[in-house]
Amino acid sequence: MAEQDFDVWTAGDAYERYMGRWSRLVADEFVAWLACAPGARWLDVGCGSGALTSAVARRCRPRTLLGVERSAGFVAAARTHGSPPALFARADAQALPVGEAAVDVAVSGLVLNFLPEPGAAVAEAARVVTPGGLVAAYVWDYAEGMGFLRHFWDAVTAIDPSSAAELDEGRRFPLCRPDPLRRLWSAAALAEVEVVPIEVPTRFADFSDLWDPFLAGQGPAPGYVASLTPAARERLREALRQRLSARADGSIALRARAWSVRGRRAGVVDR
């Protein structure tokens, strides 16, 4: 059971119900935290289905806005839901199709920990921003802050501890913590580095609203569920259900935390 077999992110619609609805909430808070002036040139690296790109288009009045993404399925979804002036293209985060100092702000949402060389991606983002330009990103706090995923992997641990130890994102992604993020930005020679938490509510209408997205087979946790026999899947479903407290109307209220980081390319903007 190879870890990378479960790191599959290709279908925009499946991602939207599993994680996209929460990433959109974080994207809004993240963009507000950046507080960039209107008229800037933006690049969204690893834009996925376009949650962060849409937040930039809606809130920041960008002069230009390009989202790049390696998955053709995600690019198609982003184009469907995107709004002007956003444009989208297929590209690798570690080899951006943008010239040096071509944008004012380079951002990335929820993708750094899935890259084989995140340091190379941050250095590439730093290359393409203008002197004084901003490089910023956010990642989920898998170890402690993602309520529904933490409950999921704790349920897996109770019935299949060896798989939980191998696949749990809280263990696999040590980058998703403040100190590693700060070191990553500093290693790219970015200045004025800040790391702050962003926390949003994750409210599920009922248990099915929480469980069903795990059946889509996309991402580490759903990929694990897809590998199970029907009987094992049902055991996991029941173990997870027993861990959760529902309100009187059947809804389940949890929280999700992301760590956001930003820094500036050294130098003075020449306009």
TORSE-85858 format. One record per residue (C-alpha): x, y, z. Coordinates in steps of 0.25 Angstrom, whole numbers, padded with zeros to 4 digits, always signed. Last residue first. Layout:
BEGIN
XYZ
...
This chain:
BEGIN
+0029+0204-0045
+0041+0198-0038
+0037+0191-0026
+0049+0190-0016
+0057+0178-0012
+0055+0165-0005
+0043+0156-0009
+0033+0157+0002
+0027+0147+0012
+0014+0140+0015
+0009+0128+0023
-0005+0122+0026
-0007+0110+0035
-0021+0104+0033
-0031+0100+0044
-0044+0093+0042
-0055+0093+0052
-0067+0083+0055
-0082+0084+0056
-0090+0071+0053
-0105+0073+0049
-0115+0063+0053
-0126+0073+0057
-0123+0070+0072
-0108+0072+0070
-0099+0061+0066
-0087+0056+0074
-0077+0048+0066
-0068+0037+0070
-0079+0026+0069
-0081+0030+0054
-0066+0028+0051
-0066+0014+0057
-0079+0011+0049
-0073+0016+0036
-0060+0008+0039
-0068-0005+0041
-0076-0002+0029
-0064-0001+0020
-0058-0013+0026
-0070-0021+0022
-0070-0015+0008
-0056-0018+0006
-0046-0006+0007
-0037+0000-0003
-0048+0011-0006
-0047+0015+0008
-0032+0017+0007
-0034+0026-0005
-0045+0034+0002
-0035+0037+0013
-0022+0040+0004
-0029+0048-0007
-0040+0044-0017
-0048+0031-0015
-0061+0037-0015
-0066+0029-0003
-0061+0039+0007
-0070+0049+0002
-0082+0041+0007
-0077+0041+0022
-0079+0056+0026
-0092+0058+0019
-0097+0044+0022
-0095+0048+0037
-0104+0060+0036
-0105+0074+0031
-0090+0075+0033
-0084+0088+0039
-0069+0091+0037
-0066+0104+0044
-0054+0112+0040
-0040+0114+0046
-0028+0122+0040
-0015+0121+0048
-0004+0131+0046
+0010+0130+0040
+0018+0143+0036
+0031+0144+0028
+0036+0159+0027
+0046+0154+0016
+0047+0143+0006
+0061+0137+0003
+0054+0124-0001
+0060+0117+0011
+0052+0127+0020
+0039+0123+0013
+0042+0108+0016
+0047+0111+0030
+0034+0118+0034
+0026+0107+0028
+0034+0097+0036
+0032+0105+0049
+0017+0107+0047
+0012+0093+0044
+0007+0086+0031
+0021+0082+0027
+0020+0070+0036
+0011+0064+0025
+0011+0049+0027
+0008+0048+0042
-0005+0057+0042
-0008+0052+0028
-0011+0038+0034
-0006+0028+0023
+0004+0019+0029
+0001+0019+0044
-0014+0018+0040
-0011+0006+0031
-0004-0001+0043
-0015+0003+0053
-0027-0003+0046
-0039-0003+0055
-0036+0007+0066
-0026+0015+0057
-0036+0016+0046
-0046+0023+0056
-0035+0032+0060
-0032+0035+0045
-0047+0039+0043
-0048+0047+0055
-0035+0055+0051
-0041+0057+0037
-0054+0063+0043
-0047+0072+0052
-0036+0077+0043
-0027+0085+0054
-0018+0075+0061
-0009+0068+0052
-0015+0071+0038
-0013+0086+0040
-0018+0089+0026
-0009+0097+0017
-0008+0112+0014
+0001+0120+0004
+0007+0134+0002
+0018+0140-0007
+0017+0155-0008
+0025+0165-0017
+0035+0174-0011
+0044+0171-0024
+0034+0166-0034
+0028+0152-0032
+0033+0141-0042
+0045+0136-0035
+0039+0135-0021
+0028+0126-0027
+0040+0117-0032
+0047+0117-0019
+0033+0113-0012
+0032+0102-0022
+0046+0097-0021
+0044+0097-0006
+0032+0088-0007
+0039+0077-0014
+0030+0065-0017
+0018+0074-0016
+0006+0069-0008
+0010+0077+0005
+0010+0090-0003
-0005+0088-0009
-0015+0094+0001
-0016+0108-0005
-0004+0115-0013
-0001+0130-0015
+0008+0138-0024
+0006+0153-0023
+0012+0164-0031
+0014+0157-0044
+0024+0156-0055
+0037+0158-0047
+0043+0146-0054
+0035+0141-0066
+0023+0132-0064
+0021+0117-0069
+0024+0112-0055
+0033+0100-0054
+0032+0095-0039
+0017+0098-0038
+0015+0090-0051
+0006+0095-0062
-0008+0094-0068
-0014+0107-0070
-0025+0116-0065
-0030+0130-0067
-0037+0139-0057
-0041+0153-0061
-0052+0150-0060
-0060+0138-0053
-0057+0124-0051
-0067+0113-0048
-0065+0105-0062
-0051+0109-0064
-0047+0104-0050
-0054+0091-0053
-0047+0089-0066
-0034+0092-0059
-0037+0082-0048
-0039+0071-0058
-0026+0075-0066
-0018+0073-0053
-0005+0081-0053
-0011+0094-0048
-0008+0109-0052
-0018+0120-0048
-0015+0133-0055
-0021+0147-0050
-0018+0160-0056
-0022+0174-0052
-0027+0169-0039
-0040+0174-0032
-0037+0168-0019
-0049+0162-0013
-0057+0154-0024
-0045+0151-0033
-0036+0147-0021
-0047+0138-0015
-0049+0131-0029
-0035+0128-0030
-0035+0122-0016
-0046+0113-0019
-0042+0110-0033
-0044+0095-0035
-0029+0092-0032
-0021+0105-0033
-0007+0099-0031
-0001+0112-0032
-0010+0124-0032
-0003+0136-0039
-0008+0150-0037
-0004+0164-0044
-0009+0175-0035
-0020+0185-0038
-0026+0186-0024
-0017+0187-0012
-0014+0174-0004
-0020+0171+0009
-0013+0158+0011
-0022+0154+0023
-0035+0157+0014
-0029+0147+0004
-0027+0136+0015
-0041+0138+0021
-0047+0136+0007
-0039+0124+0004
-0042+0118+0017
-0057+0118+0014
-0054+0113+0000
-0045+0102+0005
-0057+0097+0013
-0066+0095+0002
-0055+0089-0006
-0051+0078+0003
-0060+0066+0001
-0072+0072-0007
-0063+0080-0016
-0052+0070-0018
-0062+0060-0024
-0067+0071-0034
-0053+0076-0038
-0047+0062-0041
-0032+0060-0041
-0026+0060-0027
-0020+0046-0024
-0011+0045-0012
-0015+0031-0009
-0006+0023-0018
+0005+0032-0013
+0005+0025+0001
+0008+0012-0005
+0000+0000+0000
